[in-house]
Amino acid sequence: MKLLLALLLAAGCSSRGIDPSQREGKTNYSYTDVGGSYRLSREFKMVKQRLVSRSVLLSSGSDNKTLEKSITVSRLGSISNEKARLVTLRPEASEFSVWLEGKKYSSSMRINAKTRSMRVTLDSPESRWRGTQEIPFPKGKFFCFYSQIPECLYRNSLLQNAYDIKTKKVEFFVVWDNYPFLQDQLSHVGKNLFAPATLKFDGEIKNNFRYIVEVEGQIILYQFTRSLDLVKMAWIAQGITMTIPGDETNSSEDL
């Protein structure tokens, strides 16, 4: 996609002209799942009112082999509320690739605002994962690409809302930018592009804030610093953890 490429190039250039109050950053994580241990690089930046993110999953060996990569773009906008308009972050486009047994599987998405749907194009060695389809958005206010969940929750003020109300859950939708390959690789995550989810503040752990995202009946724990920078993630049912290097030895209770 030309849009994603242009924004990615812009994100890699000088940050002159970008509001310094806009959050951006690049962090390397230790990533583990049932298949082994890997390295994950996450990068995000605001470019022309869009949040541009890139994630790359690399092998743990010296060859730095790319196993998965994604680029996601969400646009700042607003929606009407009872008393005022709410600033929101809306999924706009994505590209995802994964290499399975040496073969490349990829998907690209682009929002169709007129039909309020996501246009998904698949390319793979398997005929069942080729072609294009348009999938309507369900009714809802907040939508977050899976790979952008921490930044999306922050920019939609959902982290703050969940912290303020404490005992209640905040609703949003996860958009699986790795659809449909994630559904094939993981268990019990449904077959849909959009999945209803809830967010709940879960207290403080060693001076960090922990939040619970529940999606498809499963729990994903996210842990943030007090400035709301992501430090840890644990998807318990799938055996997935993501931590800052050096924190891998912490017990599961600390995640």
VOGU-3710 file (C-alpha; in Angstrom, 3 decimals, decimal comma):
1> mklllallla> 0,000/0,000/0,000  1,378/3,385/-0,991  -0,213/5,081/2,035  1,481/2,799/4,548  4,838/3,055/2,793  4,701/6,857/2,669  3,719/7,142/6,319  6,374/4,670/7,384  9,036/6,650/5,554  7,759/9,858/7,130
11> agcssrgidp> 7,843/8,251/10,558  11,470/7,346/10,071  12,473/10,902/9,191  13,070/13,886/11,435  10,290/14,652/13,890  10,296/18,378/13,103  6,746/19,680/12,805  5,365/16,990/15,129  3,860/18,222/18,366  6,406/17,287/21,070
21> sqregktnys> 3,542/16,303/23,354  2,696/13,441/20,994  3,890/10,089/22,333  6,220/8,080/20,157  8,904/5,511/20,678  10,652/2,272/19,784  11,119/-0,576/22,246  12,593/-4,060/22,003  10,953/-6,864/23,964  11,646/-10,480/24,819
31> ytdvggsyrl> 8,744/-12,486/23,384  7,820/-16,078/24,205  5,037/-18,421/23,155  4,514/-22,184/23,018  6,929/-22,353/20,071  9,915/-20,803/21,835  11,609/-17,497/22,595  11,970/-14,573/20,176  12,681/-10,860/19,963  9,986/-8,309/19,208
41> srefkmvkqr> 10,554/-4,744/18,076  7,648/-2,281/18,444  7,750/1,228/17,016  5,054/3,909/16,857  4,815/7,572/15,935  2,210/10,191/15,082  2,394/11,341/11,444  -0,148/13,786/10,005  -2,848/12,961/12,585  -2,253/9,241/12,148
51> lvsrsvllss> -0,747/6,727/14,542  1,724/4,631/12,544  2,996/1,444/14,176  5,426/-1,225/13,106  6,078/-4,563/14,811  8,707/-7,106/13,786  9,100/-10,546/15,361  12,626/-11,931/14,955  14,225/-15,258/15,690  16,339/-15,409/18,832
61> gsdnktleks> 19,418/-16,622/16,938  22,166/-14,579/15,348  20,542/-14,745/11,904  17,872/-12,123/12,842  15,342/-13,982/10,731  12,018/-12,159/10,342  9,102/-14,370/11,365  6,277/-11,819/11,417  5,929/-8,156/10,611  3,100/-5,675/10,583
71> itvsrlgsis> 2,427/-2,037/9,823  -0,777/-0,478/11,132  -2,222/2,986/10,638  -5,035/4,575/12,656  -6,384/8,089/12,196  -7,341/10,576/14,897  -10,964/11,617/14,626  -14,002/12,214/16,780  -17,408/10,756/17,534  -20,492/12,324/19,033
81> nekarlvtlr> -21,299/11,781/22,688  -24,188/12,850/24,899  -22,517/16,118/25,942  -19,638/16,631/23,525  -17,571/15,049/20,787  -14,978/12,484/21,839  -11,527/12,347/20,286  -10,953/8,813/19,011  -8,424/6,756/17,127  -9,913/4,873/14,179
91> peasefsvwl> -8,284/1,907/12,367  -7,484/2,919/8,796  -5,103/0,441/7,156  -2,691/-2,373/7,878  -0,295/-4,849/6,331  0,659/-8,119/8,005  3,002/-10,916/6,928  3,933/-14,196/8,588  6,302/-16,913/7,405  5,103/-20,466/8,065
101> egkkysssmr> 7,371/-23,341/7,083  9,314/-20,955/4,880  6,225/-19,711/3,004  4,856/-16,172/3,179  1,248/-15,483/4,159  0,059/-11,879/4,043  -3,012/-9,726/4,496  -3,689/-6,060/3,884  -6,613/-3,976/5,097  -8,061/-0,600/4,197
111> inaktrsmrv> -11,136/1,036/5,630  -14,031/1,845/3,306  -15,662/4,805/5,053  -18,622/4,917/2,652  -19,731/1,369/3,405  -18,334/1,427/6,966  -16,433/-1,756/6,301  -12,875/-3,050/6,201  -11,587/-4,249/2,838  -9,321/-7,266/3,425
121> tldspesrwr> -7,016/-8,701/0,763  -5,260/-12,028/1,365  -2,310/-13,565/-0,442  -0,831/-16,948/0,445  0,229/-20,309/-0,976  -3,186/-21,684/-0,005  -6,255/-20,974/-2,115  -8,475/-20,567/0,969  -6,408/-17,520/1,926  -6,473/-15,570/-1,305
131> gtqeipfpkg> -8,758/-12,869/-2,621  -10,587/-9,815/-1,297  -13,608/-9,334/0,913  -15,335/-6,446/2,672  -16,303/-6,987/6,296  -18,751/-4,523/7,917  -17,811/-2,823/11,166  -20,081/-3,772/14,093  -21,790/-1,035/16,051  -19,397/0,475/18,557
141> kffcfysqip> -17,462/3,599/19,560  -13,909/2,380/19,976  -11,877/0,063/17,741  -8,221/-0,924/18,208  -5,920/-2,919/15,973  -4,559/-5,837/17,990  -0,932/-4,756/17,500  -1,852/-1,186/18,544  -3,887/-2,015/21,659  -1,609/-0,238/24,203
151> eclyrnsllq> -1,319/2,986/22,171  -4,944/2,868/21,016  -6,290/2,489/24,549  -4,108/5,403/25,620  -5,152/7,755/22,816  -8,833/6,894/23,195  -8,482/7,791/26,912  -9,709/4,309/27,798  -6,770/3,643/30,119  -7,649/6,772/32,069
161> naydiktkkv> -11,373/5,968/32,014  -10,787/2,451/33,331  -8,500/3,834/36,045  -11,108/6,420/37,085  -14,077/4,059/37,353  -12,006/1,176/38,810  -14,760/-1,415/39,358  -16,416/-1,175/35,929  -15,314/-2,418/32,531  -14,784/-0,235/29,451
171> effvvwdnyp> -15,975/-1,671/26,150  -14,183/-1,599/22,797  -13,531/-3,812/19,757  -10,288/-5,549/18,804  -9,530/-5,531/15,070  -7,270/-8,495/14,323  -4,738/-6,987/11,917  -3,200/-10,487/11,717  -6,566/-11,907/10,544  -7,184/-14,695/9,559
181> flqdqlshvg> -3,796/-16,242/10,332  -3,960/-15,636/14,089  -7,267/-17,497/14,266  -5,635/-20,481/12,565  -2,526/-20,519/14,768  -4,142/-19,898/18,175  -6,952/-21,689/19,952  -10,439/-20,433/20,772  -10,078/-16,904/19,379  -13,069/-17,047/17,060
191> knlfapatlk> -13,173/-16,658/13,292  -14,074/-12,971/12,943  -12,105/-9,851/12,059  -13,772/-7,873/14,860  -13,991/-9,134/18,434  -15,820/-7,380/21,318  -13,508/-6,729/24,252  -13,486/-5,100/27,679  -10,825/-3,226/29,625  -10,553/-3,105/33,406
201> fdgeiknnfr> -7,991/-1,545/35,727  -6,435/-4,274/37,888  -4,352/-2,347/40,404  -0,688/-1,562/40,925  2,120/-4,110/40,583  5,581/-2,975/41,713  4,790/0,681/40,998  3,274/-0,125/37,595  -0,372/-0,091/36,507  -1,925/-3,370/35,363
211> yivevegqii> -4,963/-3,626/33,095  -7,029/-6,626/32,027  -8,264/-6,915/28,445  -10,822/-9,679/28,019  -11,464/-10,814/24,443  -13,028/-14,023/23,123  -13,362/-15,206/26,726  -9,596/-14,962/27,289  -7,513/-12,629/29,453  -4,632/-10,484/28,217
221> lyqftrsldl> -2,732/-8,603/30,914  -1,009/-5,322/30,069  1,347/-3,610/32,471  2,296/0,052/32,091  4,588/2,483/33,840  2,971/5,425/35,594  3,535/7,433/32,411  1,583/4,664/30,599  4,452/3,176/28,603  4,034/-0,549/27,979
231> vkmawiaqgi> 6,475/-2,778/29,889  4,818/-6,216/29,912  2,062/-8,249/28,274  0,809/-11,745/29,066  -1,839/-13,644/27,096  -2,233/-16,437/29,599  -4,401/-18,914/27,666  -2,044/-18,802/24,662  1,189/-18,971/26,652  2,339/-15,634/25,212
241> tmtipgdetn> 4,435/-13,174/27,200  6,224/-9,999/26,200  8,642/-8,261/28,558  11,408/-5,700/28,576  14,731/-7,611/28,377  16,020/-8,232/31,881  12,554/-8,753/33,375  12,053/-12,266/31,974  12,732/-13,905/35,308  9,819/-12,190/37,042
251> ssedl> 7,090/-14,533/38,217  3,759/-14,795/36,414  2,111/-13,042/39,365  4,083/-9,924/38,448  2,681/-9,821/34,897
//
